Amino acid sequence: MKPEIDQIISCDEVARASVEAAKREAEDLVKKARQEAEALQFELKARLDEVKKNEIAPILEKSQIQAQETMAQAERYIQGLKDRVALRKAEIVEDFVSEALGEVGSSS
């Protein structure tokens, strides 16, 4: 019976050693996977920064310039409208005064 017990103990020790080896191997694989993921994440962030710098930033800059030009055009247009309204007000007042004076002069 003792050889059988020794064999069971030996198998148990082999199994424990195998489990420990598998555990270390799994930990190493997880560590390697994390390192690769971090490296990939760093690389992707660098690529994204490059795309932002080389492609997105010029588009945004061009859009901002166009928006400023549009605002300037709108301001000029609004100022033109204000000038026409001011000029027209003066004409309306003149016409009103002329008609009022003309009617006053004709009713006397």
C-alpha positions as CSV (number, residue, x, y, z in Angstrom):
1,M,0.0,0.0,0.0
2,K,2.9,2.3,0.7
3,P,4.1,2.3,-3.0
4,E,0.6,3.3,-4.0
5,I,0.5,6.1,-1.5
6,D,4.0,7.2,-2.7
7,Q,2.7,7.1,-6.3
8,I,-0.4,9.2,-5.3
9,I,1.8,11.7,-3.5
10,S,4.2,11.8,-6.5
11,C,1.3,12.4,-8.9
12,D,-0.1,15.1,-6.6
13,E,3.3,16.9,-6.5
14,V,3.6,16.6,-10.3
15,A,0.1,18.0,-10.7
16,R,0.9,20.9,-8.3
17,A,4.1,21.6,-10.2
18,S,2.2,21.5,-13.5
19,V,-0.5,23.8,-12.1
20,E,2.1,26.3,-10.8
21,A,4.0,26.2,-14.2
22,A,0.7,26.8,-16.0
23,K,-0.2,29.6,-13.6
24,R,3.2,31.3,-14.2
25,E,2.8,30.8,-17.9
26,A,-0.6,32.4,-17.8
27,E,0.7,35.3,-15.8
28,D,3.5,35.8,-18.3
29,L,1.0,35.7,-21.2
30,V,-1.3,38.2,-19.4
31,K,1.7,40.5,-18.7
32,K,2.9,40.2,-22.3
33,A,-0.7,40.9,-23.6
34,R,-0.9,44.0,-21.4
35,Q,2.4,45.3,-22.7
36,E,1.4,44.7,-26.3
37,A,-2.0,46.5,-25.6
38,E,-0.2,49.4,-24.0
39,A,2.2,49.7,-26.9
40,L,-0.7,49.5,-29.4
41,Q,-2.6,52.1,-27.5
42,F,0.4,54.4,-27.5
43,E,0.9,53.9,-31.2
44,L,-2.7,54.5,-32.0
45,K,-2.7,57.7,-29.9
46,A,0.4,58.9,-31.8
47,R,-1.4,58.2,-35.1
48,L,-4.5,60.0,-33.9
49,D,-2.4,63.0,-32.8
50,E,-0.7,63.0,-36.2
51,V,-4.1,62.8,-38.0
52,K,-5.4,65.7,-35.9
53,K,-2.3,67.7,-36.7
54,N,-2.1,67.0,-40.4
55,E,-5.7,66.6,-41.4
56,I,-8.2,67.9,-38.9
57,A,-6.4,71.1,-37.8
58,P,-6.1,72.5,-41.3
59,I,-9.8,71.9,-41.9
60,L,-10.7,73.6,-38.7
61,E,-8.4,76.5,-39.5
62,K,-10.0,76.9,-42.9
63,S,-13.5,76.7,-41.4
64,Q,-12.6,79.4,-38.9
65,I,-11.3,81.7,-41.6
66,Q,-14.4,81.1,-43.7
67,A,-16.6,81.8,-40.7
68,Q,-14.7,85.1,-40.0
69,E,-15.1,86.1,-43.6
70,T,-18.8,85.3,-43.5
71,M,-19.3,87.3,-40.3
72,A,-17.5,90.2,-41.9
73,Q,-19.7,90.0,-45.0
74,A,-22.8,89.8,-42.8
75,E,-21.7,92.9,-40.8
76,R,-21.1,94.8,-44.0
77,Y,-24.5,93.8,-45.3
78,I,-26.2,94.8,-42.0
79,Q,-24.4,98.1,-42.0
80,G,-25.6,98.7,-45.6
81,L,-29.2,98.0,-44.5
82,K,-28.8,100.4,-41.5
83,D,-27.5,103.1,-43.8
84,R,-30.4,102.6,-46.3
85,V,-32.9,102.6,-43.4
86,A,-31.4,105.8,-42.1
87,L,-31.5,107.4,-45.5
88,R,-35.0,106.3,-46.2
89,K,-36.1,107.6,-42.8
90,A,-34.9,111.0,-43.7
91,E,-36.7,110.8,-47.1
92,I,-39.9,109.7,-45.4
93,V,-39.7,112.5,-42.9
94,E,-39.1,115.0,-45.7
95,D,-42.0,113.6,-47.7
96,F,-44.3,113.7,-44.6
97,V,-43.3,117.3,-43.8
98,S,-43.7,118.4,-47.4
99,E,-47.2,116.8,-47.6
100,A,-48.1,118.2,-44.2
101,L,-47.0,121.7,-45.1
102,G,-48.6,121.4,-48.5
103,E,-51.9,120.4,-47.0
104,V,-51.7,123.1,-44.4
105,G,-51.0,125.7,-47.1
106,S,-53.8,124.4,-49.3
107,S,-56.4,124.4,-46.5
108,S,-55.9,128.0,-45.6
